[in-house]
Amino acid sequence: MGSDVVWDYEDKRLGQDGVYFGDFREQYTGKIVSYAASAGTVDGKRLSPDWVCNGLKGFDAITVRDNNTASMVEMATGKRP
């Protein structure tokens, strides 16, 4: 996943598509990774919706492009990328 603003779940044009949060796991047997993903304008210090947290927890590896997204991932998964 990435590299761009793919995790701005507040953006109705892009960020609310579950595919960007790994919502294809049942059909895919490989590893799910992100490369330089960004949450855009989402407040990274605020807890994300359950569907976002659950999706991010399913990633095998996560890298991000900015501190805000790192904070969002840490809030969602308990791990700082």
C-alpha positions in Angstrom: 0.0 0.0 0.0 1.3 3.4 -0.7 3.1 5.6 -1.4 0.9 8.5 -1.0 -2.2 9.7 0.9 -3.9 6.3 1.1 -5.0 6.3 4.7 -7.0 9.6 5.0 -10.2 7.8 6.0 -12.0 11.2 6.4 -11.6 11.8 2.6 -14.8 10.4 1.0 -13.1 10.3 -2.4 -10.3 7.9 -1.5 -9.8 7.1 2.2 -13.0 5.3 2.9 -12.1 2.4 0.5 -11.4 -0.6 2.7 -8.9 -2.0 0.1 -6.4 0.6 1.4 -6.7 -1.0 4.8 -6.2 -4.6 3.7 -9.9 -5.4 3.1 -9.0 -8.1 0.6 -7.2 -10.5 3.1 -9.7 -13.3 2.6 -8.9 -13.5 -1.2 -5.1 -12.9 -0.8 -2.6 -15.2 0.8 0.6 -13.1 0.5 2.0 -10.5 2.8 0.4 -7.1 3.1 2.9 -4.2 3.5 2.8 -0.4 3.2 5.5 1.8 1.8 5.6 5.5 2.7 1.9 5.6 3.3 0.3 8.8 4.6 -2.9 9.6 6.5 -3.1 13.1 5.0 -5.1 15.4 7.1 -6.3 12.9 9.7 -5.4 13.8 13.2 -2.8 11.1 14.1 -3.3 11.6 17.8 -7.0 10.7 17.7 -8.2 7.1 17.8 -9.2 5.9 14.4 -12.5 4.0 13.7 -12.5 0.3 14.4 -12.4 -0.7 10.8 -9.2 1.3 10.3 -7.6 -0.1 13.4 -8.5 -3.7 12.5 -7.3 -3.2 9.0 -3.9 -1.8 10.0 -3.4 -4.6 12.6 -3.5 -7.0 9.7 -0.5 -5.6 7.9 2.7 -7.6 8.0 4.9 -4.5 7.8 4.2 -0.8 7.8 6.3 2.2 6.8 5.0 5.7 6.6 6.2 9.0 5.2 5.4 11.4 8.1 5.1 11.6 11.9 1.4 12.2 11.8 0.8 8.9 10.1 3.2 7.2 12.4 1.2 8.5 15.4 -2.1 7.3 13.7 -0.6 3.8 13.2 0.7 3.7 16.7 -2.7 4.7 18.1 -4.4 2.0 16.0 -2.0 -0.9 16.4 0.1 -0.2 19.5 3.3 -0.2 17.4 5.2 2.7 16.0 6.4 2.2 12.4 
